[in-house]
């Protein structure tokens, strides 16, 4: 049995006291494992204070898979039948700030995620991106605010996102209003693309299947309704979650991050607008989307 710790720190929240402990246990199975092998994410939800009291009824979810579980009286939850790959796991409870992390699953793994949630001043009070008081904004939003002042690109803040909460609209519907964007819709999914025409696929890592799909799309995305387009690079809290040069690895469904979990969104529909930090010469000519969680 192999033990290891495996968590993506690119979604860490430096502005809040959040304790996340992620332990992965690889089950003892033969090395020859099928692609259909499923794993499990389990954990415990606690209050972010000295008591570390368990939180009952907290919701753990992987929206892209339709997996949801509620914590019991001891704060424990289990998400079963999780396939291998990178998954955005969200944890939320009434009266607490939501938490999220990208968890990478291998074959037949059991992942334990213990997390503490910080109380809000009230019940799910909205977080303001632009601070009117002297309190500094969360560290990860500093660059968002700086670029917003420059006026280059399109910015979606909490005031706009609040209007979409409660199921009225999804994240993709909000992004679709940005200039230069032509979102592509699939079965309960939205992928962000530029209004430009699709680019020819020239990379050396294109879909090598015996029955390749148009534009190098992987078969799961194609089956979900995706078609060739000029798809934008997507970053979540500064970490790339979709690389337009590796389209065969899978598109990123922006609806997997609901509006109530987002502090702000930046949309750059042309290479000339993309901030230097996220520019890759001529590789992201379709544009870039930056999503910042709360």
N, C-alpha and C positions, 0 to 999 in steps of 0.2 A: 504494500500500500504506500502510495506516494503522497506526501503532504506538501502544499505550497501556498504561498500567499499571492493573490493575483487580483489587483484592482487598478483601473485606469485612473491615475491621479490628475489627468487633464481636466476633470470635472470637479476638482476639489474646490471648496468654497472658503477662500482665505478670510472673508469678512465676517464669518460666523463660526462659533465654536461647535464644530461638528465632529463627532467621533465615528469613524467608519472602520470596522474590522472585517476583512473579507478573507475567509479561509476556504481553500478548494481541496477536496479530497477526491482523488481518482480511484474509482472502484476497480477491484481486482477482476479484470476480464482478460481474455486472450487478446493479443495484439491485433489480430484480424478482426476489426470491428466494422459493422455496417454503417453506411451514411445516415441511416435512419435512427441511430442510437440517440436516446433522449436523456437529459439530465434534470437536475432539480436545484432550485434556489430557495433556501430557507433562511430564516433569521429571526431576530428579535428587535422590537421597536421600544425605545425607552425615552423618557423625558430628559432633556438636556439640563439637568441640575444635579446637585449632590445626591439626591435620593435615587436617581436612575430608575424611577418607577416605570413599570410596563405600561404601554398604551394599548388599550383594547379598541378594536374596530378600525385600526389604521389600514389603509388600502395599499397593497403592493400590486403593481401592474407592469406588464410588458405589452403596451398597446399594439405594437406591430404583430404580435402573436395572438392577441385577444385573451391573454392570461391575466387573471385577477384573483387575489386572495385577501382575506381580512385577518388581522391578528386576533388571537384569542385573549383570554383574561391574563395570560402570562406574557402577552406581547409578541407571541410567536406566530409566524406565517410560513406558508409553503407554496411555492410556484412549481408545479409539476410539468413534466413532458416538455422541457425546454431544449430545443435542438442546438447543436454546436453553432458557434458564431458569436458575433458581438451584439449585445442586446442592451437597450436603454431601459433600465429598471427605475420605476418611480415609486416613491413612498409618500403618502399624504394622510393627514388626519385633521379633523376639524379643530380650529384653534391653534394649529401649528404651521410653521413654514414647511413647504414641501421639500423633499430631498430627492436627488437622482444620481445615478452613476451608470457608466457603461461597464457591463460585466462581460468578460470573454469566456465562453464555455467551450470545453473540448468534449470529446466523446464520453458519455456515461459519467459525468461529474456531478458531485453534490457540492454546491457552493453555499457557504454560510455567511450571511451579511447582517451584522449587528449595527444598528444605526440609532443615533439619538436625534430627536426633533426639538427644535427651539420654538417656544411658545410665541405667538404673535401678541401684539398689544390688545387685540380684540379677536373676534372670531373671523378668521380669514380676511383680515384687513388688507387692502391692496398695498403693494410696495411702490413707492414713488421713485421713478428713475431720476427725475430732476429734483434735487433737494432744495427746498426753500429755506431750511434752517442751516445752522452751521455744522450739522452732522455730516461727515464725509460719506460719499456713496460707497457701496461695496467695491473692493479693489478691482474685481474683474470687470466692473462697469466703467472704470475711469476712462479707458480708451474709447468706449462707446460714446461717452459724453463729449470727449475731446473732438472726435470726428463729427459728431452731430453739430457742434458749433461751427465747423468748417463749411457745412452746407453741401459737401460733395457726396453724392449718393442719396439713397432714400432711407429714411429712418422711421421705424414704427415703435412707439413708446407705450408705456403702460395705459395712458389715457385711451389709446386706440384699441389695445388688447382687451381692456376691461369690457368694451362694448361687444366683444366676441365671446365672452365667457358665458357659462351656463348652457352651452350647446347651441347658442344662437348662430355662431359661425365657427369654423375650425381654422387652425393656423394657416393652412394653405389658402383659404378664402381671403384672409387678411393680406397675405403676401401677394396674392393675385392682383391687388389694387395698385401695386408699385409700378411705375413706368418702366417699359422695356421688358416686362415679365409676361410670359405666356405659360401659365402652369398647365401641366398635363395631369388628367384625372384618370384614375383606375378604379378598381373595386375598393371603395372606402379608403383610397389613398390619393395623395396629391404630391407630385414631383415638380420641382421648380426648374423651369427652362427659360432661356432668353427668347425673345420674339424673333431672333435671327433664325435663318434656315439651318437645319442639321448639318454638322460638319462631317466630311468623309472620315471613316474610321481608318487610321493609319498606324496605330500602335502595334507593337510586336506581341502584346499580351491579349490580343483579341480572342473572342469566343472560339475555342477550338473544338466545339462539339461537332459530331458527325452531322447534326442538323442545326447549323448556326442560325441565329435569329437576326433580323435586320438591325443594322446599326451596332452590332456587337452586344446588344442587351442580353442579360442572362435570362434563362428560360422562365424563372419564377416571376420576374418583372414583366416579361412579355405576356405571360399567361394572365397577369393581373391587369393588363390593359396598356402597358407602356409601349410607346412606339418611338422611332428615331426622332430626336430633337436635340437642340443645342442646350444640354443640361448644364446648370451652374454647379460649381463647387459649393459644398455646404460644410460649414464649421459649426460645432456646438461647443460653446464656452471655450473657443479658441482651438479646439481639436477637430481635425478634419474627419467628417463622417461620410462624406461622399467625394470621391476623386473622379473628375470627369475623364481623366486619362485611364482610369481603370473601371470603366462602366460595366464590364462583365462581372465585377465583384458585387454589384447590386446598387440600385438607386436608394436614396434616403427619403422616406415618407415623412414630410414635415408635419403631417397630422399626428405623428407619433408623439409629438411634444405639444400638449394642449395649451391654449392661450393663457390659462391661469398659472402655468408653470414658467412663463416667459417674462423677463424684465424688459427686453428690447430686441429688435431685429434690425439688421443693416442689409440693404440690398444694393448691389453694384452691378448694373446690367451691361457694363462695357469694361474692357480691359483697362482703358484709360482712367476709370474711376477707382479701380481696386487699390486699397491701401498697400503700401510697399510690403508690409509685414505678411500679407496674404497673396502677394503677386508672385506668379511663377513664370515670368517672361511671357511667352506666347502660349502657354499651356492652358490658361483659364480665360480664353478670349470670350467665352460665353457668359462670363460674369461670376460673381461670388455672393453667397448668402451667409451672413453671420447671425447665429441665434444665441442669445444670452439668457440663461435661466435665472430665476429668482433665488 
